[in-house]
Amino acid sequence: MNYIDGFIASVPADNKQAYIDHCKEAVALFKEYGAIRQVENWGDDVPDGEVTDLRKAVLAEEGEVVVFSWIEWSSKEARDEAWKKMMEDPRMKNMTMPFDGKRMIYGGFQTLVDE
């Protein structure tokens, strides 16, 4: 089964177009290094929880929107090899993120069910 990198971040609502532009730049690079697809989702219904929630997870501030994203790879090995190369790529190093990357959470996931 494929391998997924998942991301949750908080983006200033005023930076929506800058975020879209950033994603388009990033997806070209990810696909060049073997990503199957990249999916970006702008928070539309992200409720506050009593104990925890997505907004708390990324320390979202007033006027920020939670985004949920993932990159699909053919395997963990393909992903690991791609990330190593991308982190050395000057285009990746020079990319400007329109959000606070320190508050982004991410992880790699093995697919269990895909229907």
C-alpha positions as CSV (number, residue, x, y, z in Angstrom):
1,M,0.0,0.0,0.0
2,N,1.0,3.6,-0.5
3,Y,2.6,5.8,2.2
4,I,1.2,9.1,3.4
5,D,2.8,12.2,4.9
6,G,0.2,14.1,6.8
7,F,0.3,17.8,7.9
8,I,-1.8,20.2,9.9
9,A,-1.0,23.9,10.0
10,S,-2.5,27.2,10.9
11,V,-2.5,29.8,8.1
12,P,-3.5,33.5,8.4
13,A,-6.8,33.8,6.5
14,D,-5.3,36.8,4.7
15,N,-2.6,34.5,3.3
16,K,-5.0,32.1,1.6
17,Q,-3.8,33.0,-2.0
18,A,-0.2,33.0,-0.9
19,Y,-0.8,29.5,0.6
20,I,-2.3,28.3,-2.6
21,D,0.7,29.7,-4.6
22,H,3.1,28.0,-2.1
23,C,1.3,24.7,-2.5
24,K,1.5,24.8,-6.3
25,E,5.2,25.5,-6.0
26,A,5.7,22.7,-3.5
27,V,3.6,20.1,-5.4
28,A,5.8,20.5,-8.5
29,L,8.8,19.7,-6.4
30,F,7.2,16.8,-4.6
31,K,6.0,15.3,-7.8
32,E,9.5,15.7,-9.4
33,Y,10.8,13.6,-6.5
34,G,8.2,10.9,-6.8
35,A,5.0,12.0,-5.0
36,I,1.9,10.5,-6.5
37,R,-0.3,13.4,-5.3
38,Q,-0.6,16.2,-2.8
39,V,-3.9,17.2,-1.3
40,E,-4.5,20.6,0.4
41,N,-7.6,21.4,2.4
42,W,-8.7,24.8,3.8
43,G,-10.5,24.5,7.1
44,D,-14.2,25.1,6.7
45,D,-15.8,23.4,9.8
46,V,-13.1,23.0,12.5
47,P,-14.9,23.2,15.8
48,D,-13.3,24.0,19.2
49,G,-13.2,20.9,21.4
50,E,-13.6,20.7,25.1
51,V,-10.3,19.0,25.8
52,T,-8.3,19.1,22.5
53,D,-8.9,20.0,18.8
54,L,-7.1,20.8,15.6
55,R,-6.9,24.5,16.4
56,K,-5.2,23.8,19.8
57,A,-2.9,21.3,18.2
58,V,-1.3,24.0,16.0
59,L,-1.8,26.9,18.4
60,A,-4.1,28.6,15.9
61,E,-4.5,32.3,16.6
62,E,-7.4,34.7,15.9
63,G,-7.8,35.1,12.2
64,E,-6.0,31.9,11.3
65,V,-7.5,28.9,9.4
66,V,-6.4,25.3,10.0
67,V,-5.3,23.5,6.9
68,F,-5.1,19.7,6.6
69,S,-2.8,18.3,3.9
70,W,-1.3,15.1,2.8
71,I,1.3,13.8,0.2
72,E,0.9,10.3,-1.2
73,W,4.0,8.2,-2.0
74,S,4.3,4.8,-3.6
75,S,6.1,3.5,-0.5
76,K,7.9,4.7,2.7
77,E,11.2,4.0,1.0
78,A,10.3,6.3,-1.9
79,R,9.2,8.9,0.5
80,D,12.4,8.7,2.6
81,E,14.6,8.9,-0.5
82,A,12.6,11.9,-1.8
83,W,12.7,13.8,1.4
84,K,16.5,13.4,1.7
85,K,17.0,14.8,-1.8
86,M,14.4,17.6,-1.3
87,M,16.0,18.8,1.9
88,E,19.3,19.3,-0.1
89,D,17.5,21.0,-3.0
90,P,18.0,24.8,-3.1
91,R,14.4,25.3,-4.3
92,M,13.1,23.7,-1.1
93,K,15.5,25.6,1.1
94,N,14.5,28.9,-0.6
95,M,10.7,28.3,-0.4
96,T,8.9,30.9,1.7
97,M,6.1,29.5,3.8
98,P,3.1,31.9,4.3
99,F,2.5,30.5,7.8
100,D,4.4,29.7,11.0
101,G,6.1,26.4,10.2
102,K,7.1,25.9,13.8
103,R,3.4,25.3,14.7
104,M,2.9,22.8,11.9
105,I,2.5,19.2,13.0
106,Y,3.3,16.3,10.6
107,G,3.9,12.6,10.5
108,G,4.3,9.6,8.2
109,F,1.5,7.0,8.0
110,Q,1.1,3.5,6.7
111,T,-2.2,3.1,4.9
112,L,-4.5,0.5,6.5
113,V,-7.7,0.9,4.5
114,D,-8.1,2.6,1.1
115,E,-11.5,2.0,-0.5
